[in-house]
């Protein structure tokens, strides 16, 4: 009964924040469905440490988002919006975005396991302290590991952002034509 109360409380306290995180990861259409699916999976497979439920929930969401993208924007809980082309993008821009995502996935697979794990943990919202503990490095070194991993990914990925329509470029900070 205590487990049920703690999950109910977590749902009330964290659902909106999890939906916002899901919107950032997959967009508006599937965000709420993926957040709900994350809670369902948390219910069926609880973390070893009850104190770690929020980070655990974020990891579940990150994995669901990854699966959703691997399926081309389709996955569990997506409903009728699965495979729909975003109204502000034409089919050509949508195809280019999919190709860019495949390049990023390929680049992530080339990374050493430590770098890949650091990036995923940070994307899931883990603080540097927890990432460092998991990787066996000081928390102060985590930022360097993340920075190097991001630059390795950028080196592996071909610059496709010049082919996307203006206003659709992802992560333009620091982008140089």
C-alpha positions in Angstrom: 0.0 0.0 0.0 2.9 2.4 0.7 4.3 1.8 -2.8 0.9 2.7 -4.3 0.7 5.9 -2.3 4.3 6.9 -3.2 3.6 6.4 -6.9 0.3 8.3 -6.7 2.1 11.2 -5.0 4.9 11.0 -7.6 2.3 11.1 -10.4 0.6 14.2 -8.9 4.0 15.9 -8.3 5.9 15.0 -11.4 3.5 14.3 -14.3 3.4 17.8 -15.7 7.2 18.1 -15.5 7.5 14.7 -17.2 5.2 15.8 -20.0 7.3 18.9 -20.6 10.4 16.8 -20.8 8.6 14.5 -23.2 7.6 17.4 -25.4 11.2 18.5 -25.6 12.2 14.9 -26.6 9.4 13.9 -29.1 7.2 16.9 -29.7 3.6 17.7 -28.7 1.7 14.8 -30.3 3.2 11.9 -28.3 4.4 13.7 -25.1 1.5 12.9 -22.8 1.2 9.3 -24.0 4.9 8.6 -23.4 4.8 10.2 -20.0 1.8 8.0 -19.1 3.7 4.9 -20.4 6.7 5.9 -18.3 4.5 5.8 -15.2 3.0 2.4 -16.2 6.5 1.0 -16.6 7.6 2.4 -13.3 4.6 0.8 -11.7 5.4 -2.6 -13.2 9.2 -2.4 -12.7 10.0 -0.3 -9.6 13.6 0.9 -9.0 15.8 -0.9 -6.4 15.9 2.2 -4.3 12.6 4.0 -3.8 14.5 7.3 -3.2 15.6 7.2 -6.9 12.1 7.1 -8.4 12.3 10.5 -10.2 15.7 9.8 -12.0 14.5 6.3 -12.7 11.3 7.7 -14.3 13.3 10.1 -16.4 15.5 7.3 -17.7 12.4 5.3 -18.6 11.1 8.3 -20.5 14.4 8.8 -22.3 14.4 5.2 -23.4 10.8 5.4 -24.5 11.6 8.5 -26.5 14.6 6.8 -28.1 12.4 3.8 -29.1 9.8 6.2 -30.4 12.4 7.9 -32.7 13.8 4.6 -33.8 10.3 3.6 -35.0 10.2 6.8 -37.1 7.9 8.6 -34.7 5.7 5.6 -33.9 5.6 3.6 -30.8 3.6 2.5 -27.8 0.9 5.0 -26.8 1.3 7.3 -29.8 -2.2 6.6 -31.2 -3.4 8.2 -34.4 -0.7 10.8 -34.5 1.9 8.1 -35.3 3.7 8.7 -38.6 1.9 12.0 -39.2 3.9 14.8 -40.9 4.2 17.9 -38.7 2.0 20.6 -40.2 4.7 23.2 -40.3 7.1 20.9 -42.2 6.8 19.4 -45.6 7.6 15.8 -46.4 11.0 16.7 -47.7 12.0 18.5 -44.5 10.6 15.7 -42.4 12.7 13.2 -44.4 15.8 15.3 -43.9 15.1 15.5 -40.2 14.8 11.7 -40.1 18.1 11.3 -41.9 19.8 13.7 -39.5 18.5 11.7 -36.6 19.9 8.5 -38.1 23.3 10.2 -38.4 23.2 11.2 -34.8 22.3 7.7 -33.7 25.2 6.3 -35.8 27.5 8.8 -34.2 26.4 7.9 -30.7 27.0 4.2 -31.5 30.7 5.1 -32.4 31.3 6.7 -29.0 33.0 4.8 -26.2 30.5 3.3 -23.7 31.5 5.8 -21.0 30.8 8.8 -23.2 27.5 7.4 -24.5 26.3 6.6 -20.9 27.3 10.1 -19.7 25.3 11.7 -22.5 22.2 9.6 -21.9 22.3 10.2 -18.2 22.6 13.9 -18.6 19.8 13.9 -21.2 17.7 12.0 -18.6 18.3 14.8 -16.1 20.9 13.2 -13.8 23.1 15.6 -11.9 26.9 15.6 -12.5 27.4 14.0 -9.0 25.3 11.0 -10.0 26.9 10.7 -13.4 30.3 10.8 -11.9 29.4 8.2 -9.3 28.1 5.8 -12.0 31.1 6.3 -14.2 33.7 6.2 -11.4 35.0 9.7 -12.0 35.0 12.9 -10.0 31.9 15.1 -10.4 34.1 17.9 -11.6 35.3 15.8 -14.5 31.8 15.0 -15.8 31.5 18.3 -17.7 34.7 17.6 -19.5 33.5 14.1 -20.5 30.2 15.5 -21.7 31.9 18.3 -23.7 34.3 15.9 -25.4 31.5 13.5 -26.2 29.4 16.2 -27.8 32.3 17.3 -29.9 33.0 13.8 -31.0 29.3 13.4 -32.0 29.5 16.7 -33.9 32.7 15.4 -35.7 30.9 12.2 -36.7 27.8 13.9 -38.0 27.6 15.5 -41.4 26.2 19.0 -41.2 22.6 18.6 -42.6 21.2 21.7 -41.0 21.9 23.8 -44.1 19.4 21.7 -46.0 16.5 22.3 -43.6 14.1 25.2 -44.1 14.8 28.3 -42.0 13.3 28.1 -38.6 13.6 24.3 -38.5 17.2 24.1 -37.5 17.8 22.2 -34.3 20.4 23.5 -31.9 21.7 26.5 -33.8 23.7 27.8 -30.9 27.2 28.0 -32.1 26.3 27.0 -35.6 28.6 28.5 -38.2 27.6 28.4 -41.9 
